[in-house]
């Protein structure tokens, strides 16, 4: 059933509309735009470039054509080709928004691919004449470039100017500002900024993750500065289920045991000063006159803005109480993700606390459990390294979207169900891995296209073109047929004879008089070397496309693609392997500490026995007569 | 384990969205690794350029070979109804078996973009009168589940001469009197 079905009716196609090749009405340009909208950038590029060749020297395209070409080049990851076109687009675009967006897009590509100096230069160029609606985006991108280059002070200068609103987009900028301030040595302001992000009121999942990140960063910063009292309230804000939960729980435990530290003051930020001035334009707060003029407004505006000092949790009255509180947090962690370094640290932290509490037997039991779990984790990591080296993970990711032509715009939408993916989750999210993966994918896709073309060229070569139209012979078809049916040249005279049924030209009513015609000597000539040139990049000097040349080009591209694909694959493998090796080193470090602690505890379990006597006792042997304590081991 | 990984996979992708926006250093932007990454990227860019040009030339050659200009007919389709997502479109010429194109949401939305036209098919036809029949089925973006689909058909006569023919099937809102969608056809000619 159709809700609205039109009856079938026939009508004649109206008179043709005209277009100039390359203008906005050209259906071929619009077809390329469709391919671009469908993220088939490779095909879109080929289509647009085809139009240039098709129309030869007369080709003059509308600005939309060049904008689309630049956009598709960059979307497919071809920065160098895009840059030249974007410069022209930016110079000629009537709408400054178009020019601005294209420049920012270019800079974003450069940043993500690691061309940091080029990204910085592009952004500085883009800043001039940038529309106000794009300023925030420019600031965000430029700050990330500066931070990636370690230019923290410059990042602070930039971000401090942009930190003027409380809208959600500012959250990312604020977090970056907080990190930049701390790295630049302005810890006070940095902490205050991170605290603001950490107290953001939001229900957006991404912003909640951002908030958790800010609280974990700030909380561990306090811990590293031995300010456990300030760390605890901050870490308590982190959600108990989330990607930062484990790190927060670990930190909360350590915060219980760390020195409380002095109360930390928050710094006044530019927006605080502005808010304070709005509330108290005459600066009367705190003064006697102010209280008289505005009863009830005696409270400190710094405090009312929440910018006086960080909350400080008071420490426990004794170490035992602190240890017990730490165990409560760490108890939540012990059965969580066994590959998470925070969980692995807790496997040691719990018996450490038990040991300090005097529960040595329990401590031994948890250390032994930790040793078993760490051994298992080490084995899993070793297996994951072997799996990575087998290339399975990368191939599985690539295979899922094998023929996509999305280039730089490709996104990893889901992950293969493999352990090595699980262990590399943080690496997979990084630009260096993601961009390398895109390049690897693209090189494999291009290789498949080349192989497919070689097969198609082979088919075209084997099967001569058959004209589908028997009543309209195509001269090129005739040539093909002639080539196929050619016989070896015979170097002998051709014999002519008069056909009595043919009339002389001009007199078709009756045959002409019978005469003996002159007989020129004719011989078959050699096959001509060339015919009229048809034109076009793919054509030969003959009447059709030069398939042989195309095949040669394809076959020459293949080895280069194979080589670069292998090189990019090795790079991906190295990134994954380095990460897993680092995890393994950490696990082995924990394992070493566990064994050391166990050895110490085993010694402690028999405090009244000498070491040698313990050895003898364990073996069930008695000390031989006549030997003194300590000598048994030597005689043995 | 697979369930745990499935959950983790989702959290990974959420993490990626957050981390991608944050000031994490572009790791690999360190010494030799960064240089290697850039060197490979440059090589791949150069190869992409060559392969794109090869693709261009291969398509041109194939067109010349299979669809000579004097007999070539290209059929395009465009969708001028905002919010209409196509599900299927079929085109048949001179009663031949129809060429049917199925659409997923991504492709259907791509067709809704401004100045977006899809090349449906290319065929060789002799000079003379020909008949094109087309039909589409789709639904509106805001339609509820169970709602009847939207469809329309059209049949058109066109005259093929020695020049390559470019026909555009347009899905439009139809005339003012008709609120239902309609198929129209438009022929294009390039002028130099």
Contacts between the chains, C-beta under 8 A, distances in Angstrom:
chain1	res1	chain2	res2	distance
A	1	B	148	5.4
A	2	B	137	7.8
A	2	B	148	6.4
A	2	B	149	6.5
A	2	B	150	7.2
A	2	B	151	4.6
A	3	B	147	7.2
A	3	B	148	3.8
A	3	B	149	6.7
A	3	B	150	5.7
A	4	B	150	5.6
A	4	B	151	7.4
A	4	B	152	7.3
A	4	B	179	7.6
A	4	B	180	3.5
A	4	B	181	6.6
A	5	B	151	5.3
A	5	B	152	6.6
A	5	B	153	7.3
A	5	B	180	7.7
A	6	B	152	4.5
A	6	B	153	6.1
A	6	B	154	7.4
A	6	B	174	7.6
A	6	B	178	7.8
A	6	B	180	6.2
A	6	B	181	7.8
A	6	B	182	5.7
A	6	B	183	7.5
A	7	B	153	7.8
A	8	B	133	7.7
A	8	B	153	4.9
A	8	B	154	7.4
A	8	B	155	5.6
A	9	B	154	7.3
A	9	B	155	6.6
A	10	B	131	7.2
A	10	B	155	4.1
A	10	B	156	6.7
A	10	B	157	6.1
A	11	B	154	7.7
A	11	B	155	7.5
A	11	B	156	5.8
A	11	B	157	7.3
A	11	B	185	7.9
A	12	B	156	7.1
A	12	B	157	5.0
A	12	B	158	7.3
A	13	B	156	5.4
A	13	B	157	6.8
A	13	B	158	4.0
A	13	B	159	7.7
A	13	B	167	7.0
A	13	B	185	5.2
A	13	B	186	7.5
A	13	B	187	5.1
A	14	B	185	7.9
A	14	B	186	7.1
A	14	B	187	7.3
A	15	B	187	7.6
A	16	B	187	4.1
A	16	B	188	6.2
A	16	B	189	4.3
A	17	B	186	6.0
A	17	B	187	7.0
A	17	B	188	5.6
A	17	B	189	7.3
A	18	B	188	7.3
A	18	B	189	5.1
A	18	B	190	7.4
A	18	B	191	4.7
A	19	B	188	5.8
A	19	B	189	7.5
A	19	B	190	6.1
A	19	B	191	7.2
A	20	B	190	7.4
A	20	B	191	6.2
A	20	B	192	7.7
A	21	B	190	5.2
A	21	B	192	7.2
A	24	B	115	6.4
A	25	B	188	7.5
A	26	B	190	7.5
A	27	B	74	7.7
A	27	B	76	4.9
A	27	B	117	5.4
A	27	B	119	7.9
A	27	B	166	5.6
A	27	B	168	5.7
A	27	B	188	5.5
A	28	B	119	7.8
A	29	B	115	7.9
A	30	B	76	7.6
A	30	B	78	7.2
A	30	B	115	5.2
A	30	B	116	6.2
A	30	B	117	3.7
A	31	B	76	6.3
A	31	B	117	5.3
A	31	B	118	6.5
A	31	B	119	4.5
A	33	B	113	7.0
A	33	B	115	5.4
A	33	B	116	5.2
A	33	B	117	7.5
A	34	B	110	5.7
A	34	B	111	6.3
A	34	B	113	7.4
A	34	B	116	4.3
A	34	B	117	5.7
A	34	B	118	4.9
A	34	B	119	7.9
A	37	B	109	7.6
A	37	B	110	3.7
A	37	B	111	7.7
A	37	B	113	4.3
A	37	B	116	5.4
A	38	B	106	6.5
A	38	B	107	5.4
A	38	B	110	4.0
A	39	B	106	7.6
A	39	B	110	8.0
A	42	B	52	6.7
A	42	B	55	7.0
A	43	B	55	7.7
A	45	B	52	5.0
A	45	B	55	8.0
A	46	B	52	5.8
A	46	B	55	4.1
A	46	B	56	4.8
A	46	B	59	6.0
A	47	B	59	7.9
A	49	B	52	6.7
A	49	B	53	6.9
A	49	B	56	4.4
A	50	B	56	5.0
A	50	B	59	5.8
A	50	B	60	6.0
A	53	B	56	6.7
A	53	B	57	7.7
A	53	B	60	6.1
A	54	B	60	7.2
A	55	B	190	7.9
A	55	B	192	7.4
A	58	B	192	5.4
A	64	B	115	7.1
A	76	B	48	6.6
A	76	B	52	7.9
A	77	B	41	7.9
A	77	B	44	7.4
A	77	B	45	6.8
A	77	B	48	6.8
A	78	B	45	5.3
A	78	B	48	5.3
A	78	B	49	6.3
A	78	B	52	7.8
A	79	B	45	6.4
A	80	B	42	8.0
A	80	B	45	5.8
A	81	B	45	7.8
A	81	B	49	6.2
A	111	B	26	7.1
A	112	B	26	7.6
A	113	B	37	7.7
A	113	B	38	7.5
A	113	B	41	5.7
A	114	B	26	5.5
A	114	B	28	6.2
A	114	B	29	5.0
A	114	B	34	5.5
A	114	B	37	5.4
A	114	B	38	5.9
A	114	B	41	7.7
A	115	B	38	6.6
A	116	B	26	6.7
A	116	B	29	6.0
A	140	B	21	7.8
A	143	B	23	6.8
A	144	B	22	7.9
A	144	B	23	5.4
A	147	B	23	4.0
A	147	B	25	6.9
A	148	B	23	7.5
A	148	B	25	5.0
A	148	B	26	4.6
A	148	B	29	6.0
A	150	B	25	7.9
A	155	B	23	7.8
A	172	B	21	5.0
A	172	B	22	6.6
A	175	B	22	6.3
A	175	B	23	7.4
A	176	B	22	6.7
A	176	B	23	4.1
A	179	B	23	5.5
A	180	B	23	7.2
A	205	B	14	6.6
A	206	B	14	7.2
A	206	B	17	5.8
A	206	B	18	5.7
A	209	B	14	6.5
A	209	B	15	7.1
A	209	B	18	4.6
A	210	B	18	5.8
A	210	B	22	7.7
A	213	B	18	6.9
A	213	B	22	7.2
A	243	B	11	5.7
A	243	B	14	7.6
A	243	B	15	5.3
A	337	B	8	8.0
A	412	B	13	7.3
A	412	B	16	7.5
A	413	B	13	7.6
A	414	B	9	6.2
A	414	B	13	7.5
A	415	B	5	7.8
A	415	B	9	4.2
A	415	B	12	6.3
A	415	B	13	7.6
A	417	B	2	5.3
A	417	B	5	5.4
A	417	B	6	7.1
A	417	B	9	7.8
A	418	B	5	7.9
A	419	B	1	7.8
A	419	B	5	7.7
A	421	B	5	7.2
A	421	B	9	7.4
A	422	B	5	5.2
A	422	B	8	6.0
A	425	B	8	6.6
A	425	B	11	8.0
A	425	B	12	4.4
A	425	B	15	7.1
A	426	B	15	7.6
A	428	B	12	6.5
A	428	B	16	7.2
A	429	B	12	6.6
A	429	B	15	5.5
A	429	B	16	3.9
A	429	B	19	4.8
A	429	B	20	7.0
A	430	B	19	7.4
A	430	B	24	6.9
A	430	B	27	5.6
A	430	B	28	7.7
A	431	B	20	7.3
A	431	B	26	5.2
A	431	B	27	7.7
A	431	B	28	7.6
A	432	B	26	6.4
A	432	B	27	5.2
A	432	B	28	3.0
A	432	B	29	7.4
A	432	B	33	7.6
A	432	B	37	6.5
A	433	B	28	8.0
A	434	B	16	7.9
A	435	B	37	7.5
A	435	B	41	7.6
A	436	B	28	7.9
A	436	B	37	6.5
A	436	B	40	7.7
A	439	B	40	6.6
A	439	B	41	6.2
A	439	B	44	5.0
A	442	B	44	6.6
A	442	B	48	6.9
A	443	B	44	5.9
A	443	B	47	7.2
A	446	B	47	6.9
A	446	B	48	6.8
A	446	B	51	4.8
A	449	B	51	6.9
A	449	B	55	6.8
A	450	B	51	6.7
A	450	B	54	7.4
A	453	B	54	7.5
A	453	B	55	7.7
A	453	B	58	5.1
A	456	B	58	7.7
A	456	B	62	7.0
A	457	B	58	7.4
A	460	B	62	7.1
A	460	B	65	5.6
A	460	B	66	7.9
A	465	B	65	5.9
A	465	B	66	7.2
A	468	B	71	7.5
A	468	B	124	4.9
A	469	B	71	6.0
A	469	B	124	6.6
A	469	B	125	7.9
A	469	B	126	4.4
A	471	B	126	6.3
A	472	B	70	7.6
A	472	B	71	7.0
A	472	B	126	5.3
A	472	B	127	6.7
A	474	B	68	5.7
A	474	B	70	7.5
A	474	B	71	7.6
A	476	B	68	7.0
A	534	B	64	7.2
A	536	B	60	5.3
A	536	B	61	7.8
A	536	B	64	6.5
A	537	B	56	7.3
A	537	B	57	4.6
A	537	B	60	6.1
A	538	B	57	4.4
A	538	B	58	6.8
A	538	B	60	4.4
A	538	B	61	3.2
A	538	B	64	6.6
A	539	B	61	7.3
A	539	B	64	6.5
A	544	B	64	6.4
A	544	B	65	6.2
A	545	B	60	7.4
A	545	B	61	3.4
A	545	B	62	7.6
A	545	B	64	5.0
A	545	B	65	5.4
A	546	B	61	7.4
A	547	B	61	6.6
A	547	B	65	7.9
A	550	B	54	7.5
A	550	B	57	6.5
A	550	B	58	5.7
A	550	B	61	5.9
A	553	B	54	5.5
A	553	B	57	7.7
A	554	B	54	6.5
A	554	B	58	7.8
A	557	B	47	7.1
A	557	B	50	6.0
A	557	B	51	6.1
A	557	B	54	6.5
A	560	B	47	5.8
A	561	B	47	6.0
A	561	B	51	7.6
A	564	B	40	6.5
A	564	B	43	5.1
A	564	B	44	5.6
A	564	B	47	6.2
A	567	B	40	5.7
A	567	B	43	7.9
A	568	B	40	5.4
A	568	B	44	7.2
A	571	B	36	6.4
A	571	B	37	6.7
A	571	B	40	6.5
A	575	B	28	7.2
